[in-house]
Amino acid sequence: MPAIIGDLPVITTSSRSTFRRCHQRWYWQYVLGLNPKTTPNALWFGIGVHEALALWYRKGRKRGPHPAETFELWHQGEEEREIFAARSDRELQQIDDAKYEDALTLGVDMLEGYVEEYGRDPYWKVIAVEHPFKIRVIYQGKPIAYFMSTWDGVYLDLRDWQIYLMEHKTATAVQTAYLELDDQGGIYWAVAQAVLRAKGILKPDEEIAGITYNFLRKAREDQRQQNAAGESLNLNGTVSKRQPIERFVRETMERSPRERRTQMERLAKEARLMTGMISGELPVTKNTQKDCPQCPFFTICKLHERGGSAWKEVASVDFTKGEPYDRYLKTAAA
């Protein structure tokens, strides 16, 4: 069964994202509690970058420890955690040392470049740092679930004196066209204003004007020589046709009060579908697509397609069974 607080199931940003991708994957991971024995590289790398930036953007205008140094310490602890968690020779053999070394080099290079690009962000006065929250989701006048997550931060921009939500993102390719409809940052923005007003951090007449999306592309610095215009050069000194893509992109999206209501309504409708599948009232369906082989549940999904219980036997070997919401429940208890 999924995590329960009182008699209401818990929804998080990650479970909501997985639900949209494939209902079956969501059901296995967040209802049955099946967890892959190794964390996908992209996921734990992104967590490390978020941890580093969370300590960098402390409250006020003074910054914390350099994010590259924080990432290096986090990376070391993550490597030790996975090795410690391995319980057999087979699992130890699956731990790829190169994976950790590559991630360390990439993460440090990215975060050093990030600070070189933006400096200490002297115009950002941080009002609230990384902040966990919990709200009840209301559908047709009744509470049906709790939504729990964490936003990255809220700051006052001293250039226009507007308040914005921070949303840090790591990606192999930066895409911004979808941001006007982005639900992840949108729901954080919708909730943050009410929470911070309730805590007295924002005054009753202060509003969060929008979201600043802070992209860090997963790429090392271009080591080629450059001309006076900053263009990368070939070995013969000519300008290369292959110029590096920007590693750091910031996009600020203004949001309106009506959009806040839209975000909450969409969350409620999705929660209604989730709770219907949890109770068995609604069927669990699959969203098959060409990138299914990258899904950690691909092997058992193929067996599940054939019918029978063979998928359960494989799942018992390749997955652990636990509570995917542990860190949120511990936060709620605190």
N, C-alpha and C positions, 0 to 999 in steps of 0.2 A: 504493500500500500504506500501511497505518497506520504510525504510529511504532513502532519496534522497539527494545527494549533487550535485548541478547544475542539470544535467539531468541524473546522473549516480546513480544506487542503491549502497547501502553499504553492504559489507560483513565483518564479524568479525570471529575471531577464534571460538567462540561458535556457531555461525550460520553455519559455515562450518562443524563443528563437528556434529551438529544436522542433517544437510543435508545428511551427509554420513550415519547416523544411520537410518533415515527414511525421505523421501521427504515430506510425508504428515505432519509429526510432524513439520518439518522445515516450511512448508507453513503456518500452523496454527499459529505457534509462531512468525515467523519472517516476514511473508508477511501480514497476517491478524492482527498480533499484539495481539494475545490472550496470556495472562499471568496468570499462576496459582496464586491464592490469597495467597498462602504460598510458600516460597522458600524451595526447597528440602534441607534436613539437610546437605547432603554431599557437596552441592554447597556452602552454606553460611559458612560452617566450613572451606572449602578450601580457600575461600576469606579471612577469618580472619587470617589464617596462612600466606597467601601471604602478607597481610597488615603488619603483625608483622615482617616478614623477610625483607620487603621493607625498613622499618625504621632501622632495625639492620644493613643492609649492606649499609651504607652511603658511599659517595665517599671517596677514600683514604684508609688508613689502620685502622683508628679509627672507632670503632663501635658505633651504636646508643643505644637507650634504650633497655633493655633486652626484647627479643621477647615475653616471657611469660607475662610480665607486659603490653605490648602493646596489646596482645591478650585479656587479661582480660578487658581492657578499651574498646576495640572494641566490645567484647561480650556484655558488659553492654549496649552500645549504640544500638546494633542490637536488643536486647530484647525490649528496649524501643520503637524502631522504629516499630516493628511488633505489639506491643500492641496498639500504637498510631494509626496504620493503620487500626486496626479492627473497623468496623463501626456498628456492631450489637452484641447483646448478643450471638447469635449463633457463630459468628466468635471468640468472646472472649473465649467461652467455648472450642474452638478447639486449643487454645494456650496451649501447654504442658510445664508446668514449669520444669518437669523432663528433658525434651529435652535440655533446656538451661543449667541446672545444670550439666548434664552429659557432654555436650560439653565443658563447662568451665573447669571442672576437667581434661578431656582428653587433651584439648588444652594446658593448663598450664603444665601438666605433660610431654607432648611431647616436648614442646619448652624448658623446663628446661633440659630435657634429651639431646636435640639437642645441647645446649650450653656446657653441660658436655662432650659430644662426640667430638665436634670439637673445643671447646674453642672459641677464637676470630678470628680463621682462619688467623693467622699471616702472612701466605704466600699469602693471597689474597689482592691485591691492587685494589679496585673497581674503574673502569674508568667511568662508567655510571650507574646510578641507574635506577629503574623502569621507563621505557620510552615509552610513547604513540607515535604511528606513523600512518601515512596515506599515501598510495601509490595508484596510478592508476594501474588498471589491464588491460594489453594490450592483445587482442586476434586477431590474423591475422592482425596486424598493426593498430588496432583501440582500443581506450579506451572503455571498456564495464562496468566497475564498479570501486569502491574504496574499498580497503582492509584496515581496521583499526583494530589495536590491541595494546597490550602493552607487551614488553618483560621485564623479571625480573631484568636483570642487565648484565653488562659486566665487567670482571676483568682480571688483569694481574697476572699470577701465577709466583711468584718470584722464584720458584724452577726450572722451565724450561724456564722462560721468554717468554711464549706463552700467547696469549690473548684468552679468552674463554667467551662464552655466558653462563649465569646462567639460569637454568630452574628448578624452584621449583615445586615439585609435592607431593600432599598428596594422600594416597591410603590405602585401607584396606589390600591389598596384593601387594608387589613390584614385578613387572615383567619387565625385561630388554631386553628380546630377540628381541623385536620389535623396539628398539631404532634406529637401523641403518636405518629404513624406517619411523621413526617418522616425520610426517608433521608439527605438531604444533611447536616443537622446530626448525625443519628444516626451516620453512618459516621465523621465527624470525631471525635465523642465516643468512639466505639469504639476509634479508633486513637490518639488523643492521649495517653491515660493510659500506654499501653505505651511510646510514643516518649519521653515526658517522663521516665518512670522510667529508661529506658535511658540518657538523657543526664544523669541525676542531678539533674534539676530538681525532680522529685517523689520523695519518699522511698518505700520499698517499701510502707509501710502507708498512704500517702496515696492517695485516690481522687478522681476527678472525679465529683461527685454528680449533675450534670445539665447542661442547656444553657439559657443565657439568650438568648432570641430578642429581638433589639433592632431593632424595626421603625421605619423612617422613611418616612412616607407622603409621596408626591410631591404636595405642596400648599403654597401660600404661606400666610403668616399672614393670618387674617381681619382685614381693616382696619376693620370696622364698630365703632362705639362699643359699649361694654358697660356693664351696670349693676353694682351692688355685688356681685351674685351671680355675675358673670362671664358673663352671658348676652348674646349679640349682639342689638343693637337695630335696628329699622327706622328710617327717616329721621324718622318722626313720634314716635320715642321709645318705641314699644311693643316688647314682646319679640317677636323674629322667630320664626316657626314653623320656619325653616330654620337650625338651629344647626350650627356647624362640627363636623365629625368630628375625633376626636383625630388629631393628626399624629404623635405618638410613643407607641408601645406597647411594653411589655416583658412578656414571658411566660417564666417559668422552668419547665422541665419536668424533673422528676426522672427518672433512668434507673436500671435495675437491671442487675446483672451478666448475667442471662439475656438481656436485650435486646442486650447487646454481642455475644453469640454469634449472635443472630438477625440482626443487621446484617451480620456477616461472612458468614453463610450466604447471605443474599440477594445480596450483592455477588458471591459465587462463582457462583451460579446465573446471574446476568445476564452475567457474564464468559464463562460457558460458551456462552451463546447468541450473544454477540458473536463469539467466536473461531470458532464454527461457521459464521457468515455470512461472516466474513473468508476462511475456507478454502474456502467454496463447499459445505460439507457440508450447511448449512441454507439455505433460500431466504430472500431479502430481501423483506419484505412492506411494504405501505403502510397507514397508519392515516388514512384520509380522514375529515375532519370539517369542520364549518361554518366554522372559522377558518383553513382551509387558505390562503385568499387572503393572509393575513398572513405566510405562510412565504416566506422569500427564494427558495425553490426552486419556487414555485408555477408559474411560466411553463414551466420545463423539465419539471416533473412532468406538466403537461397534455399536452405533446408526447410524453413518455415513454409515456403511456397509449395513444396512437394507434399505438405501435409504430414501428419504423424508427430511424434515427439522427439525425433532425432535432434532437433535444434536445441532442445532443453539440455540434452547430454553434453553437447559441444559448449553451450553457454556456461555450464557448471565448471568446465575446464578453463575456458578462455576469459571468463569474467569473474569478478568478485561481486558479492551482493552486499549492498550497504545502503547508507542514507546519503543521497546526492545533495541534500540540503544542510549538511552538518554545520557549515560555517555560518549559515543564516540563522539556524535555530540557536546556536551558541550566542550569536549577537543579540537575538531577541531575548534570551534568558538574562543576558547581562543588562 
